[in-house]
Amino acid sequence: MSMGAYDDDEHERRERKNGSVDADFDDDRRVYRGEMTYDAGDSAEDLLDQFREMQERST
């Protein structure tokens, strides 16, 4: 068989492989480790000032 030629057996094998889903694993996170913070109290102007300061530091 030449390169790029259609292989019906290979196509069937891949279809069988991709058609089955392994759902035997537990996808739920029971323990969270880390830190999450957010501040929704700043005004738009305060946020823009903070953004400008970050831009100045990065240059």
PDB file of N, CA, C and O in Angstrom:
ATOM      1  N   MET A   1       0.848  -1.171   0.000  1.00  0.00           N
ATOM      2  CA  MET A   1       0.000   0.000   0.000  1.00  0.00           C
ATOM      3  C   MET A   1       0.896   1.237   0.000  1.00  0.00           C
ATOM      4  O   MET A   1       1.872   1.297   0.747  1.00  0.00           O
ATOM      5  N   SER A   2       0.575   2.198  -0.814  1.00  0.00           N
ATOM      6  CA  SER A   2       1.387   3.404  -0.908  1.00  0.00           C
ATOM      7  C   SER A   2       1.023   4.391   0.199  1.00  0.00           C
ATOM      8  O   SER A   2      -0.032   4.282   0.824  1.00  0.00           O
ATOM      9  N   MET A   3       1.898   5.335   0.424  1.00  0.00           N
ATOM     10  CA  MET A   3       1.648   6.370   1.427  1.00  0.00           C
ATOM     11  C   MET A   3       0.419   7.169   1.026  1.00  0.00           C
ATOM     12  O   MET A   3       0.282   7.558  -0.134  1.00  0.00           O
ATOM     13  N   GLY A   4      -0.461   7.411   1.958  1.00  0.00           N
ATOM     14  CA  GLY A   4      -1.647   8.210   1.689  1.00  0.00           C
ATOM     15  C   GLY A   4      -2.810   7.422   1.148  1.00  0.00           C
ATOM     16  O   GLY A   4      -3.894   7.973   0.955  1.00  0.00           O
ATOM     17  N   ALA A   5      -2.609   6.130   0.897  1.00  0.00           N
ATOM     18  CA  ALA A   5      -3.695   5.316   0.376  1.00  0.00           C
ATOM     19  C   ALA A   5      -4.679   5.026   1.502  1.00  0.00           C
ATOM     20  O   ALA A   5      -4.289   4.920   2.665  1.00  0.00           O
ATOM     21  N   TYR A   6      -5.925   4.903   1.162  1.00  0.00           N
ATOM     22  CA  TYR A   6      -6.993   4.654   2.133  1.00  0.00           C
ATOM     23  C   TYR A   6      -6.926   3.211   2.606  1.00  0.00           C
ATOM     24  O   TYR A   6      -6.901   2.288   1.792  1.00  0.00           O
ATOM     25  N   ASP A   7      -6.897   3.015   3.899  1.00  0.00           N
ATOM     26  CA  ASP A   7      -6.842   1.679   4.485  1.00  0.00           C
ATOM     27  C   ASP A   7      -8.139   1.460   5.261  1.00  0.00           C
ATOM     28  O   ASP A   7      -8.316   2.006   6.350  1.00  0.00           O
ATOM     29  N   ASP A   8      -9.028   0.673   4.708  1.00  0.00           N
ATOM     30  CA  ASP A   8     -10.338   0.447   5.306  1.00  0.00           C
ATOM     31  C   ASP A   8     -10.228  -0.230   6.667  1.00  0.00           C
ATOM     32  O   ASP A   8     -10.972   0.117   7.584  1.00  0.00           O
ATOM     33  N   ASP A   9      -9.319  -1.184   6.817  1.00  0.00           N
ATOM     34  CA  ASP A   9      -9.144  -1.886   8.097  1.00  0.00           C
ATOM     35  C   ASP A   9      -8.671  -0.926   9.184  1.00  0.00           C
ATOM     36  O   ASP A   9      -9.148  -0.977  10.318  1.00  0.00           O
ATOM     37  N   GLU A  10      -7.741  -0.061   8.834  1.00  0.00           N
ATOM     38  CA  GLU A  10      -7.242   0.916   9.806  1.00  0.00           C
ATOM     39  C   GLU A  10      -8.351   1.882  10.199  1.00  0.00           C
ATOM     40  O   GLU A  10      -8.473   2.246  11.369  1.00  0.00           O
ATOM     41  N   HIS A  11      -9.137   2.289   9.256  1.00  0.00           N
ATOM     42  CA  HIS A  11     -10.261   3.183   9.536  1.00  0.00           C
ATOM     43  C   HIS A  11     -11.241   2.518  10.498  1.00  0.00           C
ATOM     44  O   HIS A  11     -11.694   3.150  11.452  1.00  0.00           O
ATOM     45  N   GLU A  12     -11.563   1.279  10.262  1.00  0.00           N
ATOM     46  CA  GLU A  12     -12.471   0.542  11.148  1.00  0.00           C
ATOM     47  C   GLU A  12     -11.884   0.412  12.548  1.00  0.00           C
ATOM     48  O   GLU A  12     -12.598   0.581  13.536  1.00  0.00           O
ATOM     49  N   ARG A  13     -10.595   0.115  12.641  1.00  0.00           N
ATOM     50  CA  ARG A  13      -9.945  -0.021  13.939  1.00  0.00           C
ATOM     51  C   ARG A  13     -10.008   1.285  14.715  1.00  0.00           C
ATOM     52  O   ARG A  13     -10.313   1.286  15.907  1.00  0.00           O
ATOM     53  N   ARG A  14      -9.724   2.388  14.052  1.00  0.00           N
ATOM     54  CA  ARG A  14      -9.765   3.693  14.727  1.00  0.00           C
ATOM     55  C   ARG A  14     -11.178   4.073  15.140  1.00  0.00           C
ATOM     56  O   ARG A  14     -11.373   4.675  16.196  1.00  0.00           O
ATOM     57  N   GLU A  15     -12.156   3.733  14.325  1.00  0.00           N
ATOM     58  CA  GLU A  15     -13.546   4.020  14.677  1.00  0.00           C
ATOM     59  C   GLU A  15     -13.956   3.254  15.928  1.00  0.00           C
ATOM     60  O   GLU A  15     -14.637   3.798  16.798  1.00  0.00           O
ATOM     61  N   ARG A  16     -13.540   1.983  16.021  1.00  0.00           N
ATOM     62  CA  ARG A  16     -13.858   1.199  17.218  1.00  0.00           C
ATOM     63  C   ARG A  16     -13.167   1.776  18.443  1.00  0.00           C
ATOM     64  O   ARG A  16     -13.758   1.858  19.519  1.00  0.00           O
ATOM     65  N   LYS A  17     -11.916   2.173  18.273  1.00  0.00           N
ATOM     66  CA  LYS A  17     -11.140   2.719  19.385  1.00  0.00           C
ATOM     67  C   LYS A  17     -11.740   4.046  19.858  1.00  0.00           C
ATOM     68  O   LYS A  17     -11.897   4.254  21.062  1.00  0.00           O
ATOM     69  N   ASN A  18     -12.070   4.927  18.946  1.00  0.00           N
ATOM     70  CA  ASN A  18     -12.594   6.245  19.297  1.00  0.00           C
ATOM     71  C   ASN A  18     -14.071   6.207  19.680  1.00  0.00           C
ATOM     72  O   ASN A  18     -14.583   7.145  20.290  1.00  0.00           O
ATOM     73  N   GLY A  19     -14.740   5.141  19.329  1.00  0.00           N
ATOM     74  CA  GLY A  19     -16.159   5.033  19.638  1.00  0.00           C
ATOM     75  C   GLY A  19     -16.444   4.626  21.068  1.00  0.00           C
ATOM     76  O   GLY A  19     -17.567   4.777  21.550  1.00  0.00           O
ATOM     77  N   SER A  20     -15.426   4.108  21.751  1.00  0.00           N
ATOM     78  CA  SER A  20     -15.639   3.701  23.138  1.00  0.00           C
ATOM     79  C   SER A  20     -15.067   4.758  24.073  1.00  0.00           C
ATOM     80  O   SER A  20     -13.975   5.280  23.847  1.00  0.00           O
ATOM     81  N   VAL A  21     -15.817   5.063  25.123  1.00  0.00           N
ATOM     82  CA  VAL A  21     -15.404   6.080  26.084  1.00  0.00           C
ATOM     83  C   VAL A  21     -15.149   5.406  27.417  1.00  0.00           C
ATOM     84  O   VAL A  21     -15.975   4.639  27.911  1.00  0.00           O
ATOM     85  N   ASP A  22     -13.992   5.704  27.992  1.00  0.00           N
ATOM     86  CA  ASP A  22     -13.651   5.161  29.300  1.00  0.00           C
ATOM     87  C   ASP A  22     -14.124   6.141  30.370  1.00  0.00           C
ATOM     88  O   ASP A  22     -13.498   7.179  30.583  1.00  0.00           O
ATOM     89  N   ALA A  23     -15.216   5.818  31.035  1.00  0.00           N
ATOM     90  CA  ALA A  23     -15.772   6.690  32.071  1.00  0.00           C
ATOM     91  C   ALA A  23     -15.638   6.060  33.449  1.00  0.00           C
ATOM     92  O   ALA A  23     -16.429   6.351  34.346  1.00  0.00           O
ATOM     93  N   ASP A  24     -14.647   5.203  33.620  1.00  0.00           N
ATOM     94  CA  ASP A  24     -14.469   4.511  34.889  1.00  0.00           C
ATOM     95  C   ASP A  24     -13.642   5.316  35.892  1.00  0.00           C
ATOM     96  O   ASP A  24     -13.335   4.808  36.970  1.00  0.00           O
ATOM     97  N   PHE A  25     -13.281   6.531  35.573  1.00  0.00           N
ATOM     98  CA  PHE A  25     -12.470   7.317  36.487  1.00  0.00           C
ATOM     99  C   PHE A  25     -13.337   8.347  37.205  1.00  0.00           C
ATOM    100  O   PHE A  25     -14.408   8.721  36.728  1.00  0.00           O
ATOM    101  N   ASP A  26     -12.861   8.786  38.337  1.00  0.00           N
ATOM    102  CA  ASP A  26     -13.578   9.765  39.154  1.00  0.00           C
ATOM    103  C   ASP A  26     -13.078  11.150  38.784  1.00  0.00           C
ATOM    104  O   ASP A  26     -11.909  11.466  39.008  1.00  0.00           O
ATOM    105  N   ASP A  27     -13.932  11.965  38.230  1.00  0.00           N
ATOM    106  CA  ASP A  27     -13.539  13.275  37.741  1.00  0.00           C
ATOM    107  C   ASP A  27     -13.852  14.394  38.735  1.00  0.00           C
ATOM    108  O   ASP A  27     -13.609  15.564  38.438  1.00  0.00           O
ATOM    109  N   ASP A  28     -14.379  14.058  39.890  1.00  0.00           N
ATOM    110  CA  ASP A  28     -14.739  15.075  40.873  1.00  0.00           C
ATOM    111  C   ASP A  28     -13.545  15.414  41.750  1.00  0.00           C
ATOM    112  O   ASP A  28     -12.830  14.529  42.220  1.00  0.00           O
ATOM    113  N   ARG A  29     -13.341  16.703  41.962  1.00  0.00           N
ATOM    114  CA  ARG A  29     -12.312  17.146  42.890  1.00  0.00           C
ATOM    115  C   ARG A  29     -12.948  17.271  44.262  1.00  0.00           C
ATOM    116  O   ARG A  29     -13.905  18.023  44.447  1.00  0.00           O
ATOM    117  N   ARG A  30     -12.424  16.551  45.197  1.00  0.00           N
ATOM    118  CA  ARG A  30     -12.991  16.587  46.539  1.00  0.00           C
ATOM    119  C   ARG A  30     -12.221  17.531  47.452  1.00  0.00           C
ATOM    120  O   ARG A  30     -12.781  18.065  48.410  1.00  0.00           O
ATOM    121  N   VAL A  31     -10.953  17.738  47.163  1.00  0.00           N
ATOM    122  CA  VAL A  31     -10.128  18.595  47.996  1.00  0.00           C
ATOM    123  C   VAL A  31      -9.545  19.683  47.109  1.00  0.00           C
ATOM    124  O   VAL A  31      -8.941  19.410  46.072  1.00  0.00           O
ATOM    125  N   TYR A  32      -9.739  20.920  47.541  1.00  0.00           N
ATOM    126  CA  TYR A  32      -9.170  22.036  46.809  1.00  0.00           C
ATOM    127  C   TYR A  32      -8.031  22.602  47.626  1.00  0.00           C
ATOM    128  O   TYR A  32      -8.209  22.939  48.796  1.00  0.00           O
ATOM    129  N   ARG A  33      -6.877  22.708  47.025  1.00  0.00           N
ATOM    130  CA  ARG A  33      -5.729  23.311  47.691  1.00  0.00           C
ATOM    131  C   ARG A  33      -5.314  24.526  46.883  1.00  0.00           C
ATOM    132  O   ARG A  33      -5.031  24.426  45.689  1.00  0.00           O
ATOM    133  N   GLY A  34      -5.281  25.641  47.525  1.00  0.00           N
ATOM    134  CA  GLY A  34      -4.874  26.854  46.841  1.00  0.00           C
ATOM    135  C   GLY A  34      -5.553  28.047  47.452  1.00  0.00           C
ATOM    136  O   GLY A  34      -6.138  27.976  48.533  1.00  0.00           O
ATOM    137  N   GLU A  35      -5.465  29.117  46.756  1.00  0.00           N
ATOM    138  CA  GLU A  35      -6.020  30.357  47.256  1.00  0.00           C
ATOM    139  C   GLU A  35      -6.685  31.098  46.122  1.00  0.00           C
ATOM    140  O   GLU A  35      -6.146  31.190  45.019  1.00  0.00           O
ATOM    141  N   MET A  36      -7.849  31.622  46.400  1.00  0.00           N
ATOM    142  CA  MET A  36      -8.556  32.408  45.400  1.00  0.00           C
ATOM    143  C   MET A  36      -9.017  33.690  46.059  1.00  0.00           C
ATOM    144  O   MET A  36      -9.680  33.673  47.097  1.00  0.00           O
ATOM    145  N   THR A  37      -8.661  34.787  45.450  1.00  0.00           N
ATOM    146  CA  THR A  37      -9.099  36.076  45.969  1.00  0.00           C
ATOM    147  C   THR A  37      -9.635  36.911  44.823  1.00  0.00           C
ATOM    148  O   THR A  37      -9.195  36.778  43.681  1.00  0.00           O
ATOM    149  N   TYR A  38     -10.566  37.750  45.132  1.00  0.00           N
ATOM    150  CA  TYR A  38     -11.054  38.710  44.160  1.00  0.00           C
ATOM    151  C   TYR A  38     -11.577  39.916  44.919  1.00  0.00           C
ATOM    152  O   TYR A  38     -11.988  39.821  46.075  1.00  0.00           O
ATOM    153  N   ASP A  39     -11.550  41.032  44.248  1.00  0.00           N
ATOM    154  CA  ASP A  39     -11.999  42.271  44.868  1.00  0.00           C
ATOM    155  C   ASP A  39     -12.923  42.963  43.890  1.00  0.00           C
ATOM    156  O   ASP A  39     -12.488  43.429  42.837  1.00  0.00           O
ATOM    157  N   ALA A  40     -14.164  43.026  44.227  1.00  0.00           N
ATOM    158  CA  ALA A  40     -15.143  43.640  43.343  1.00  0.00           C
ATOM    159  C   ALA A  40     -15.500  45.049  43.799  1.00  0.00           C
ATOM    160  O   ALA A  40     -16.442  45.645  43.277  1.00  0.00           O
ATOM    161  N   GLY A  41     -14.759  45.592  44.766  1.00  0.00           N
ATOM    162  CA  GLY A  41     -15.116  46.880  45.323  1.00  0.00           C
ATOM    163  C   GLY A  41     -14.415  48.067  44.677  1.00  0.00           C
ATOM    164  O   GLY A  41     -14.783  49.209  44.950  1.00  0.00           O
ATOM    165  N   ASP A  42     -13.425  47.834  43.836  1.00  0.00           N
ATOM    166  CA  ASP A  42     -12.698  48.944  43.222  1.00  0.00           C
ATOM    167  C   ASP A  42     -13.528  49.623  42.152  1.00  0.00           C
ATOM    168  O   ASP A  42     -14.332  48.993  41.465  1.00  0.00           O
ATOM    169  N   SER A  43     -13.316  50.912  42.028  1.00  0.00           N
ATOM    170  CA  SER A  43     -13.995  51.637  40.968  1.00  0.00           C
ATOM    171  C   SER A  43     -13.249  51.405  39.653  1.00  0.00           C
ATOM    172  O   SER A  43     -12.126  50.901  39.643  1.00  0.00           O
ATOM    173  N   ALA A  44     -13.875  51.771  38.574  1.00  0.00           N
ATOM    174  CA  ALA A  44     -13.251  51.607  37.257  1.00  0.00           C
ATOM    175  C   ALA A  44     -11.972  52.431  37.166  1.00  0.00           C
ATOM    176  O   ALA A  44     -10.996  51.990  36.559  1.00  0.00           O
ATOM    177  N   GLU A  45     -11.964  53.603  37.754  1.00  0.00           N
ATOM    178  CA  GLU A  45     -10.774  54.452  37.706  1.00  0.00           C
ATOM    179  C   GLU A  45      -9.624  53.830  38.503  1.00  0.00           C
ATOM    180  O   GLU A  45      -8.471  53.891  38.077  1.00  0.00           O
ATOM    181  N   ASP A  46      -9.934  53.232  39.657  1.00  0.00           N
ATOM    182  CA  ASP A  46      -8.898  52.557  40.443  1.00  0.00           C
ATOM    183  C   ASP A  46      -8.305  51.387  39.667  1.00  0.00           C
ATOM    184  O   ASP A  46      -7.097  51.156  39.698  1.00  0.00           O
ATOM    185  N   LEU A  47      -9.157  50.664  38.981  1.00  0.00           N
ATOM    186  CA  LEU A  47      -8.670  49.538  38.181  1.00  0.00           C
ATOM    187  C   LEU A  47      -7.801  50.004  37.022  1.00  0.00           C
ATOM    188  O   LEU A  47      -6.793  49.370  36.706  1.00  0.00           O
ATOM    189  N   LEU A  48      -8.182  51.100  36.391  1.00  0.00           N
ATOM    190  CA  LEU A  48      -7.364  51.645  35.306  1.00  0.00           C
ATOM    191  C   LEU A  48      -6.020  52.121  35.833  1.00  0.00           C
ATOM    192  O   LEU A  48      -5.001  51.931  35.168  1.00  0.00           O
ATOM    193  N   ASP A  49      -5.990  52.734  37.007  1.00  0.00           N
ATOM    194  CA  ASP A  49      -4.720  53.160  37.602  1.00  0.00           C
ATOM    195  C   ASP A  49      -3.834  51.954  37.881  1.00  0.00           C
ATOM    196  O   ASP A  49      -2.630  51.992  37.624  1.00  0.00           O
ATOM    197  N   GLN A  50      -4.419  50.899  38.398  1.00  0.00           N
ATOM    198  CA  GLN A  50      -3.650  49.687  38.669  1.00  0.00           C
ATOM    199  C   GLN A  50      -3.113  49.093  37.373  1.00  0.00           C
ATOM    200  O   GLN A  50      -1.975  48.626  37.328  1.00  0.00           O
ATOM    201  N   PHE A  51      -3.918  49.107  36.330  1.00  0.00           N
ATOM    202  CA  PHE A  51      -3.480  48.601  35.027  1.00  0.00           C
ATOM    203  C   PHE A  51      -2.311  49.419  34.487  1.00  0.00           C
ATOM    204  O   PHE A  51      -1.347  48.864  33.962  1.00  0.00           O
ATOM    205  N   ARG A  52      -2.402  50.726  34.617  1.00  0.00           N
ATOM    206  CA  ARG A  52      -1.311  51.600  34.143  1.00  0.00           C
ATOM    207  C   ARG A  52      -0.021  51.334  34.915  1.00  0.00           C
ATOM    208  O   ARG A  52       1.066  51.334  34.338  1.00  0.00           O
ATOM    209  N   GLU A  53      -0.147  51.106  36.232  1.00  0.00           N
ATOM    210  CA  GLU A  53       1.039  50.794  37.030  1.00  0.00           C
ATOM    211  C   GLU A  53       1.659  49.475  36.588  1.00  0.00           C
ATOM    212  O   GLU A  53       2.883  49.353  36.533  1.00  0.00           O
ATOM    213  N   MET A  54       0.846  48.513  36.280  1.00  0.00           N
ATOM    214  CA  MET A  54       1.361  47.221  35.818  1.00  0.00           C
ATOM    215  C   MET A  54       2.052  47.367  34.487  1.00  0.00           C
ATOM    216  O   MET A  54       3.080  46.732  34.252  1.00  0.00           O
ATOM    217  N   GLN A  55       1.511  48.192  33.610  1.00  0.00           N
ATOM    218  CA  GLN A  55       2.138  48.409  32.304  1.00  0.00           C
ATOM    219  C   GLN A  55       3.473  49.097  32.464  1.00  0.00           C
ATOM    220  O   GLN A  55       4.432  48.754  31.773  1.00  0.00           O
ATOM    221  N   GLU A  56       3.556  50.071  33.371  1.00  0.00           N
ATOM    222  CA  GLU A  56       4.805  50.794  33.578  1.00  0.00           C
ATOM    223  C   GLU A  56       5.884  49.861  34.122  1.00  0.00           C
ATOM    224  O   GLU A  56       7.047  49.971  33.733  1.00  0.00           O
ATOM    225  N   ARG A  57       5.515  48.951  35.008  1.00  0.00           N
ATOM    226  CA  ARG A  57       6.479  48.017  35.586  1.00  0.00           C
ATOM    227  C   ARG A  57       6.995  47.015  34.550  1.00  0.00           C
ATOM    228  O   ARG A  57       8.136  46.560  34.638  1.00  0.00           O
ATOM    229  N   SER A  58       6.161  46.677  33.581  1.00  0.00           N
ATOM    230  CA  SER A  58       6.551  45.657  32.604  1.00  0.00           C
ATOM    231  C   SER A  58       7.447  46.217  31.506  1.00  0.00           C
ATOM    232  O   SER A  58       8.031  45.439  30.751  1.00  0.00           O
ATOM    233  N   THR A  59       7.575  47.513  31.391  1.00  0.00           N
ATOM    234  CA  THR A  59       8.423  48.082  30.334  1.00  0.00           C
ATOM    235  C   THR A  59       9.793  48.407  30.818  1.00  0.00           C
ATOM    236  O   THR A  59      10.621  48.892  30.048  1.00  0.00           O
TER     237      THR A  59
END
